[in-house]
Amino acid sequence: MRRVAMGDSDLQVSEIILGCMSYGDPARGTHPWSLPEDDSRPYVRRALEAGITTFDTANMYSDGSSEEILGRALADLARREDVEIATKVFFPMGGDPSTGGLSAAAIAQQIDDSLRRLGTDYVDLYQIHRWDPDVPIEETMEALDRVVQSGKARFIGASSMWAWQLAQAQHAADLNGWTPFVSMQDQYNLVQREDEREMHPFCLDEGIGVIPWSPLARGRLTRDWDDQSTARSGSDHVMEKFYGHTDESDRAIAGAVASIADARGVSRAQVALAWVRQQDVVTAPIVGATKPLHLDDAIASVDLVLDDAELASLEEPYVPRRPGF
């Protein structure tokens, strides 16, 4: 698996990023469907064997246990200098509102807590999980710059916001000589393409890498659109919020994915991931895996190239909708 540059930065990541929200103590936090440590480790091992070197988590995933599990697995299975660890800050920890947000104090405390849980001296990419309307962006960017200058993070990134907010943050960094964002982690897939309007052109123009979350629409593009048979369908409330509707255009898109998959003799997941990877703005999709086939499909998608007619058939049914934050 190749390594690719994150936009115009010096950060190199693998073509597929393993998302680690699925790994954590099911009794902690808000993800009861997450896999506990013994069940999670084989996925990290398989990813490393396949050449996946980049792992994305967040402090709030399973109330910190995702970071703990990932940190221990990487310490046992890889050399620190051979992998890239990305984590995030914003949401409160343990139900305590005082631990959330993007104030200077919150960032200073949460980066130290994340490093302790991960068992490392630094992360390669430290991302703001959402925009904080209650804190001046100058305070946030200065605090993030201090994280980088202290050696606790190599680069910083953003996630799920309006394009004007990202532009404001980059402008503040530029005016004050602070570290700018090198990445945007947004929700982007065949049934959620609203960031193509403003966010993605801005990222291309500014040399910001894009690492989409939910490239498979929480698995909805891997089966018939109205199929709710998976165990996670009833417990993943994020999926329900973003993909609970059954718009006719979404059904048509899912049908197009299925038709191409059948014609190619590959899985639907490979087709949906190949489409994401072929978008010029995308550096690498973030893929979660709770079954071996999820990881196998992600790895195989790297070698699948869709032709112009296939791309057009996947894109044609799309209709505008509200961006998914």
Buried (B, 14 or more C-beta within 10 A) or exposed (E): BEEBBBBEBEBBBBBBBBBBBBBBBBEBBBBBBBBBBEBBBBBBBBBBEBBBBBBBBBBBBBBBBBBBBBBBBBEEBBEEEEBBBBBBBBBBBEEEEEBBBBBBEBBBBBBEBBBEBBBBEBBBBBBBBBBBEEBEBBBBBBBBBBBBEEEBBBBBBBBBBBBEBBBBBBEBBEEEEBBBBBBBBBBBBBBBBBBEEBBBEBBEEBEBBBBBBBBBBBBBBBBEBEEEEBEBBEBBEBBBEBBEEEBEBBBBBBBBBBBBBEEBEBBBBBBBBBBBBEBEBBBBBBBBBBEEEBBBBBBBBBEBEBEEEBBEBBEEBBEEBEBBE
